[in-house]
């Protein structure tokens, strides 16, 4: 190892408490220092010397090795040199050059680090430090000129420059540091840095300055994320609205945004629009873009957390684009907070990235381009798609008996009204939804059953949520909406009276045991639980029919689940776990793929708006259809927006029955209704 970079980063700080973990440009200061060193070509290894666990964690995540800094070297009087020398003592053999890099400088160019190191390696200097060229006249407090004669005021261009030490980095010959014990010895040279990089953070005011500068100083880089969430007003629009005499609003948007969104969707990036307002304009634009939208949100931060949990996304790999103070909450939840250039100053300061194009004028397209820049390049020659006219005949799977019904080919499509958590913890709402399912002609209703103390992550339990029942912790909210023995006893009785099966998706093993005590006719595996082997083993042990949803799962993950569950009483449900589901993600031909691969009955669990996709699934062989149902899509709760209202459910069941009749048996024959036209119109020639 020729070159070692050491970043001293103790936990204590007089001017700014725990300064080294303060965020600038969406990243802790210690991470920024480590990233600059990692990107420098001449630095072989980066170590962070710290006495603080949080700093150590951030340093490792950024690519550094961590050295525990002893207490005697971690106080306010300890020198940076002592930390560097201690780090050298922990390593095997000294490097030729050691670089002291300070977190207090937020802006360090890796090229400047390389230039400083090169001067030491080449023998031009023993020490090279970062300095800002200045022609300033300095004065003492007593009014005396420090670097000039007050009686002689030469022009700037006639004066030799001085250099102000910025404190960002010091490249030193390691042997010289050992010999002298401090950072300046032998031949000393300066590595000039630009003025924008020369701010040292000692006070809260300094911190605010560098946060404001970060969007302009930081080099644009690809944004490597799995999901992009945007505000609407001020991001997709210029934050203005045109109102006609009837009170209808219109907004101006950029057509280029639509192309960017389309390219992102094709690349596999998840998209969502979140809006505080509830406006038909927002819904219309989201439909045009093919992007799900959540409107009328009083607490975007809470909704965002729930959506990320449902989608199984790592918040660090998510971008949120905002423009006003109500976006600060969700921006703080993600790894890539992004602002438009004319955003509120607090939003700009909180952003890791500030775009150059304003909202409504290509801001979304600019973001899409930067996200796409981090995605793998598509293959030059894509495999040819299967011919659209191809018809594959899959093996007929043996039907699975559920209660007094059968799910499989040759039997009526088994329609499930997914009540889920749309009852909002109210048994009266649950009864009304059971009525809706029965009157529409469903065969079953399904719920979700959780043990909140198990299913709610510890870090979320005490988070405060705004709910229809007032302010409460997230754990209290989940317990408030969970049905227990009394409610499910009433549900079982009422479903029996209405001639419906009922069952649920258990999310943990105690919930399986609870449902077994209620003697449900079957169990449902939610898409999120496909990889929960403990849960799958508990379900397999019941011997009951299992309906397995396959959303957000690879074939390999499904294979492992099937190995646990077996196939004798298994029904698969093709699903895509996007809420609501855009048509291009439905991928209904997977129904045939699952039939051929597993040889079991396959149904469809849909989260789309409208009926077309569910009806198309039936024509492709789906033997059961499950759809979320609600009394009103505007009700409070995460699943209502992607649910069917009573009229929609009634139309779905009606149209499924028509399709069943129309599909026939596949035997070509002349039907009685054709006889009269045949006698009248048919010509036979030889």
Secondary structure, 3 states (H helix, E strand, C coil): CCEEEEEECCCCCCCCCCHHHCEECCEEHHHHHHHHHHHCCCCCEEEEEECCHHHHHHHHHHCCEEEECCHHHCCCCCCHHHHHHHHHHHCCCCCCEEEEECCCECCCCHHHHHHHHHHHHCCCCCEEEEEEEECCCCECCCCCECCCCCCCCCCHHHCCCEEEEEEEEEEEEHHHHHHHCCCCCCCEEEEECCHHHCCECCCHHHHHHHHHHHHHHCCCCCCCCCEEEECCCCCCCCCCCEECCCCCEECCCCHHHHHHHHHHHHHCCEEEEECCCCCHHHHHHHHHHCCEEECCCCCHHHHHHHHHHHHCCCHHHEEEEECCHHHHHHHCCCCEEEECCCCCHHHHHHCCEECCCCCCCCHHHHHHHHHHHCCCCCCCCCCCCCCCCCCCCCCCCCCEEECCEEECCCCCCEEEEEEECCCCCCHHHHHHHHHHHHHHCCCEEEEEECCHHHHCCHHHHCCEEEECCEEEEHHHHHHHCCCCHHHHHHHHHHHHHCCCEEEEEECCHHHHHHHHHCCCCEEEECHHHCCCHHHHHHHHCCCCEEEEECCCCCHHHHHHHHHHHCCCCEEEEECCCCCCECHHHCCCCHHHHHHHHHCCEEEEEECECCCHHHHHHHHCCCCEEEEEECCCCCCCCCCHHHCECHHHHHHHHHHHHHHHHHHCCCCCCCCHHHHHHHHHHCCCCC
